[in-house]
Amino acid sequence: MATDWAADVKKHADKIDEEAVAGVIGHCGIALQSADASQVSFGDKAETDRVKKNFVMKKLGITDEAAADEAIAAVGAKLKGATRRYRPTVYYLLADHFGKLDLFHKKGS
């Protein structure tokens, strides 16, 4: 059964920006083809460091490492009861936290 990434984001976000959800899913790309890569392990420091470096700092442009760490911890806490912590949901919540959902809108819309 295929995972409905957008439905998972909607379960965990207060309000939804549909275009940004689609953009985040598109950004995740090939990572969503593997069950392991499609999820974020908050208990694995190497994984959270990759999220911080490659998504929060590089994609979102956040340069404050302490703020990045705090945001990742907050998203991890928000998803604590979830059986699976899917990458699109984590990335959407992080982008929303920093007010950067517009980065995932199609250009010209």
Backbone as a chain_set.jsonl record, in Angstrom:
{"seq": "MATDWAADVKKHADKIDEEAVAGVIGHCGIALQSADASQVSFGDKAETDRVKKNFVMKKLGITDEAAADEAIAAVGAKLKGATRRYRPTVYYLLADHFGKLDLFHKKGS", "coords": {"N": [[0.838, -1.181, 0.0], [0.585, 2.168, -0.863], [1.958, 5.083, 0.669], [0.14, 7.825, 1.908], [1.366, 10.718, 1.809], [0.613, 13.404, 2.065], [-1.734, 13.221, 3.605], [-0.66, 12.362, 6.005], [0.866, 14.586, 6.763], [-1.228, 16.384, 7.17], [-2.413, 15.285, 9.418], [-0.764, 16.108, 11.451], [-0.17, 18.813, 11.315], [-1.259, 22.113, 12.161], [-2.58, 23.99, 10.475], [-2.956, 23.819, 6.967], [-0.938, 24.282, 4.108], [-1.577, 23.613, 1.08], [-0.151, 23.716, -1.379], [2.469, 23.995, -0.496], [2.742, 21.58, 0.9], [2.693, 19.753, -1.239], [5.015, 20.644, -2.531], [7.001, 20.1, -0.599], [6.825, 17.316, -0.484], [7.631, 16.74, -3.089], [10.242, 17.719, -2.913], [11.402, 15.834, -1.214], [11.569, 13.609, -2.814], [13.399, 10.937, -4.096], [13.981, 9.797, -1.642], [11.622, 8.931, -0.604], [11.102, 6.502, -1.678], [12.146, 4.427, -0.293], [11.433, 2.58, 2.592], [12.885, 2.952, 4.964], [14.397, 5.33, 4.491], [12.343, 7.104, 4.138], [11.513, 7.911, 6.56], [12.204, 9.751, 9.601], [14.509, 9.327, 12.121], [14.413, 10.343, 15.25], [15.875, 9.588, 17.409], [18.391, 9.063, 16.548], [21.326, 10.59, 16.405], [23.047, 11.165, 14.251], [21.242, 11.136, 12.146], [19.467, 13.274, 12.821], [21.319, 15.313, 12.721], [21.896, 15.315, 9.986], [19.411, 16.118, 8.99], [19.346, 18.666, 10.075], [21.645, 19.888, 8.888], [21.343, 19.425, 6.034], [18.674, 20.039, 5.417], [17.395, 22.007, 7.198], [19.417, 24.004, 7.474], [20.671, 24.188, 4.905], [18.554, 24.052, 2.892], [16.424, 25.576, 4.027], [17.811, 27.776, 4.861], [18.578, 28.533, 7.414], [20.801, 29.739, 9.723], [21.473, 29.676, 12.367], [22.532, 27.389, 14.509], [21.692, 26.507, 17.05], [19.016, 27.314, 17.112], [18.087, 25.733, 15.033], [18.494, 23.166, 16.112], [16.732, 23.319, 18.309], [14.261, 23.577, 16.979], [14.126, 21.132, 15.605], [14.035, 19.401, 17.795], [11.592, 20.232, 18.883], [9.783, 19.503, 16.85], [10.211, 16.76, 16.882], [9.209, 16.201, 19.446], [6.543, 16.893, 19.052], [5.768, 14.886, 17.33], [6.022, 12.667, 18.864], [4.16, 10.652, 19.756], [3.537, 9.411, 17.393], [3.498, 6.568, 15.289], [5.055, 6.318, 13.023], [7.429, 8.566, 11.767], [7.27, 10.43, 9.311], [9.325, 11.673, 6.675], [8.376, 13.813, 4.878], [6.439, 15.009, 6.534], [7.931, 15.796, 8.783], [9.706, 17.615, 7.542], [7.863, 19.485, 6.522], [6.729, 20.482, 8.914], [9.019, 21.616, 10.065], [9.673, 23.597, 8.141], [7.365, 25.145, 8.354], [7.603, 25.958, 11.026], [9.744, 27.754, 10.848], [8.654, 29.631, 9.209], [8.902, 29.295, 6.451], [7.46, 28.107, 4.397], [6.817, 29.117, 1.927], [8.997, 28.655, 0.308], [8.489, 26.291, -0.904], [6.574, 26.653, -2.753], [5.383, 26.679, -6.101], [7.239, 28.372, -8.517], [6.22, 31.551, -9.668], [3.563, 31.323, -8.988]], "CA": [[0.0, 0.0, 0.0], [1.344, 3.411, -0.948], [1.726, 6.013, 1.768], [-0.435, 9.122, 1.549], [2.231, 11.66, 2.519], [-0.152, 14.615, 2.374], [-2.642, 12.915, 4.712], [0.13, 12.32, 7.232], [1.166, 15.98, 7.122], [-2.481, 16.98, 7.66], [-2.681, 14.777, 10.768], [0.148, 16.675, 12.439], [-0.034, 20.271, 11.184], [-2.453, 22.834, 12.587], [-3.235, 24.451, 9.255], [-2.23, 23.24, 5.837], [-0.695, 24.998, 2.859], [-1.575, 22.471, 0.146], [0.924, 23.841, -2.362], [3.718, 23.714, 0.205], [2.771, 20.131, 1.152], [3.109, 19.129, -2.507], [6.404, 21.02, -2.767], [7.852, 19.353, 0.333], [6.834, 15.922, -0.957], [8.502, 16.738, -4.272], [11.62, 17.919, -2.455], [11.878, 14.58, -0.616], [11.891, 12.796, -3.973], [13.809, 9.542, -4.078], [13.998, 9.295, -0.265], [10.325, 8.345, -0.288], [11.0, 5.181, -2.288], [12.645, 3.447, 0.673], [10.726, 2.684, 3.869], [13.798, 3.491, 5.967], [14.748, 6.716, 4.169], [11.139, 7.946, 4.16], [11.243, 8.284, 7.945], [13.27, 10.404, 10.349], [14.713, 8.749, 13.447], [14.84, 11.402, 16.157], [16.793, 9.008, 18.375], [19.679, 8.867, 15.883], [21.942, 11.914, 16.292], [23.558, 11.355, 12.887], [20.074, 11.452, 11.311], [19.004, 14.635, 13.1], [22.359, 16.222, 12.218], [21.689, 15.414, 8.534], [18.223, 16.961, 8.79], [19.754, 20.042, 10.392], [22.592, 20.404, 7.889], [20.885, 19.371, 4.644], [17.357, 20.625, 5.203], [17.157, 23.258, 7.925], [20.427, 25.015, 7.177], [20.921, 24.335, 3.473], [17.334, 24.347, 2.134], [15.652, 26.666, 4.628], [18.693, 28.928, 5.024], [18.702, 28.884, 8.826], [22.223, 29.65, 10.061], [21.602, 29.534, 13.817], [22.477, 25.95, 14.814], [20.896, 26.281, 18.263], [17.61, 27.435, 16.702], [17.801, 24.54, 14.235], [18.38, 22.047, 17.057], [15.49, 23.505, 19.076], [13.132, 23.292, 16.095], [14.103, 19.685, 15.373], [13.565, 18.796, 19.048], [10.16, 20.546, 19.019], [9.051, 18.659, 15.903], [10.306, 15.402, 17.434], [8.274, 16.118, 20.572], [5.187, 16.935, 18.504], [5.508, 13.601, 16.671], [6.416, 11.604, 19.791], [3.189, 9.568, 19.794], [3.334, 8.844, 16.06], [4.186, 5.297, 15.026], [6.056, 6.617, 12.001], [7.706, 10.001, 11.627], [7.611, 10.518, 7.891], [10.171, 12.792, 6.275], [7.634, 14.989, 4.418], [5.778, 15.638, 7.682], [8.988, 16.456, 9.556], [10.184, 18.768, 6.78], [6.788, 20.487, 6.475], [6.639, 21.105, 10.235], [10.195, 22.471, 10.226], [9.51, 24.771, 7.271], [6.317, 25.95, 8.963], [8.183, 26.526, 12.243], [10.597, 28.88, 10.485], [7.948, 30.539, 8.295], [9.551, 29.138, 5.146], [6.657, 27.269, 3.494], [6.808, 29.709, 0.59], [10.086, 28.077, -0.483], [7.998, 25.095, -1.564], [5.55, 27.022, -3.731], [5.879, 26.732, -7.468], [7.617, 29.732, -8.926], [5.25, 32.206, -10.538], [2.158, 31.145, -8.588]], "C": [[0.883, 1.246, 0.0], [0.974, 4.334, 0.21], [1.152, 7.315, 1.227], [0.303, 10.174, 2.379], [1.447, 12.896, 2.954], [-1.1, 14.376, 3.554], [-1.88, 12.866, 6.029], [0.494, 13.726, 7.688], [-0.072, 16.605, 7.76], [-2.831, 16.502, 9.062], [-1.9, 15.545, 11.835], [0.301, 18.192, 12.371], [-1.349, 20.947, 11.549], [-3.254, 23.356, 11.398], [-2.342, 24.039, 8.092], [-2.13, 24.217, 4.672], [-0.514, 23.89, 1.816], [-0.421, 22.529, -0.859], [2.282, 23.544, -1.719], [3.845, 22.228, 0.534], [3.27, 19.42, -0.098], [4.578, 19.42, -2.796], [7.372, 20.266, -1.867], [7.948, 17.894, -0.106], [7.743, 15.794, -2.175], [9.969, 16.883, -3.895], [12.214, 16.619, -1.902], [12.247, 13.558, -1.684], [12.203, 11.344, -3.714], [13.828, 8.958, -2.656], [12.689, 8.6, 0.093], [10.136, 6.961, -0.896], [11.463, 4.064, -1.357], [11.929, 3.655, 1.999], [11.614, 3.317, 4.935], [14.079, 4.974, 5.718], [13.539, 7.648, 4.226], [10.787, 8.415, 5.564], [12.465, 8.952, 8.571], [13.322, 9.771, 11.733], [15.263, 9.838, 14.364], [15.802, 10.89, 17.227], [18.194, 8.795, 17.832], [20.297, 10.239, 15.622], [22.48, 12.17, 14.881], [22.415, 11.741, 11.939], [19.603, 12.879, 11.555], [20.041, 15.67, 12.661], [22.24, 16.401, 10.704], [20.49, 16.299, 8.226], [18.597, 18.418, 9.019], [20.614, 20.628, 9.27], [21.967, 20.509, 6.498], [19.519, 19.992, 4.402], [17.224, 21.986, 5.893], [18.155, 24.337, 7.512], [20.569, 25.26, 5.672], [19.656, 24.761, 2.71], [16.583, 25.547, 2.704], [16.492, 27.918, 4.865], [18.826, 29.411, 6.461], [20.163, 28.692, 9.235], [22.472, 29.463, 11.558], [21.421, 28.056, 14.187], [21.634, 25.647, 16.043], [19.407, 26.361, 17.933], [17.19, 26.221, 15.889], [17.606, 23.331, 15.139], [17.083, 22.125, 17.859], [14.265, 23.154, 18.235], [13.006, 21.79, 15.837], [13.59, 18.97, 16.624], [12.061, 19.037, 19.224], [9.315, 19.691, 18.083], [9.075, 17.21, 16.397], [9.329, 15.199, 18.58], [6.829, 16.096, 20.079], [4.791, 15.581, 17.906], [5.771, 12.407, 17.591], [5.446, 10.42, 19.803], [2.964, 8.879, 18.456], [4.127, 7.55, 15.9], [5.32, 5.502, 14.034], [6.197, 8.128, 11.888], [8.224, 10.218, 10.205], [8.35, 11.808, 7.555], [9.372, 13.991, 5.746], [6.942, 15.736, 5.569], [6.794, 16.409, 8.513], [9.445, 17.723, 8.829], [9.122, 19.865, 6.717], [6.716, 21.222, 7.814], [7.838, 22.012, 10.51], [10.076, 23.74, 9.378], [8.45, 25.709, 7.847], [6.842, 26.663, 10.211], [8.987, 27.799, 11.933], [9.919, 29.866, 9.526], [8.493, 30.476, 6.878], [8.748, 28.271, 4.172], [6.643, 27.812, 2.071], [7.945, 29.19, -0.292], [9.615, 26.873, -1.3], [6.824, 25.368, -2.497], [6.182, 27.018, -5.119], [6.177, 28.173, -7.812], [6.548, 30.292, -9.869], [3.814, 32.01, -10.139], [1.798, 32.062, -7.455]], "O": [[1.824, 1.346, 0.788], [-0.17, 4.36, 0.666], [1.618, 7.84, 0.216], [-0.088, 10.479, 3.506], [1.602, 13.374, 4.078], [-1.247, 15.247, 4.411], [-2.402, 13.287, 7.062], [0.435, 14.023, 8.881], [0.033, 17.282, 8.782], [-3.475, 17.228, 9.819], [-2.327, 15.622, 12.987], [0.853, 18.792, 13.293], [-2.425, 20.416, 11.276], [-4.471, 23.177, 11.334], [-1.124, 23.93, 8.233], [-3.098, 24.882, 4.304], [0.564, 23.308, 1.691], [0.207, 21.511, -1.153], [3.139, 22.912, -2.337], [4.94, 21.672, 0.455], [4.168, 18.581, -0.023], [5.307, 18.539, -3.254], [8.438, 19.841, -2.312], [9.031, 17.309, -0.1], [8.529, 14.851, -2.277], [10.835, 16.242, -4.489], [13.396, 16.341, -2.103], [13.138, 12.734, -1.477], [11.377, 10.605, -3.178], [13.703, 7.745, -2.491], [12.657, 7.768, 1.0], [9.117, 6.314, -0.654], [11.198, 2.889, -1.612], [11.828, 4.784, 2.48], [11.142, 4.134, 5.726], [14.006, 5.781, 6.644], [13.703, 8.861, 4.35], [9.874, 9.22, 5.744], [13.599, 8.749, 8.137], [12.311, 9.69, 12.43], [16.432, 10.21, 14.268], [16.475, 11.687, 17.882], [19.092, 8.391, 18.571], [19.854, 10.966, 14.732], [22.372, 13.287, 14.376], [22.594, 12.568, 11.044], [19.364, 13.62, 10.602], [19.68, 16.781, 12.273], [22.453, 17.498, 10.189], [20.538, 17.128, 7.317], [18.21, 19.296, 8.248], [20.344, 21.72, 8.77], [22.049, 21.556, 5.855], [19.233, 20.431, 3.288], [16.968, 22.995, 5.237], [17.76, 25.469, 7.231], [20.585, 26.407, 5.224], [19.693, 25.735, 1.959], [16.155, 26.43, 1.96], [15.944, 29.005, 5.049], [19.153, 30.574, 6.697], [20.7, 27.592, 9.105], [23.585, 29.123, 11.959], [20.305, 27.537, 14.181], [20.934, 24.635, 16.077], [18.622, 25.553, 18.429], [16.07, 25.73, 16.034], [16.665, 22.559, 14.957], [16.414, 21.112, 18.064], [13.338, 22.508, 18.723], [11.902, 21.245, 15.851], [12.796, 18.034, 16.521], [11.339, 18.143, 19.666], [8.252, 19.208, 18.472], [8.06, 16.516, 16.331], [8.692, 14.15, 18.68], [5.993, 15.371, 20.619], [3.629, 15.182, 17.968], [5.743, 11.262, 17.141], [5.896, 9.276, 19.857], [2.27, 7.865, 18.394], [5.279, 7.455, 16.324], [6.404, 4.937, 14.182], [5.212, 8.865, 11.911], [9.426, 10.195, 9.941], [8.043, 12.88, 8.077], [9.674, 15.116, 6.142], [6.876, 16.965, 5.56], [6.543, 17.549, 8.903], [9.555, 18.785, 9.442], [9.445, 21.046, 6.844], [6.649, 22.451, 7.843], [7.684, 23.067, 11.126], [10.353, 24.837, 9.863], [8.62, 26.928, 7.829], [6.552, 27.84, 10.422], [8.914, 28.786, 12.665], [10.545, 30.829, 9.083], [8.54, 31.49, 6.182], [9.314, 27.753, 3.209], [6.476, 27.053, 1.117], [7.861, 29.278, -1.517], [10.265, 26.482, -2.27], [6.163, 24.444, -2.971], [7.365, 27.317, -5.28], [5.439, 29.082, -7.431], [6.044, 29.592, -10.747], [2.913, 32.463, -10.844], [0.659, 32.051, -6.989]]}, "num_chains": 1, "name": "protein.A"}
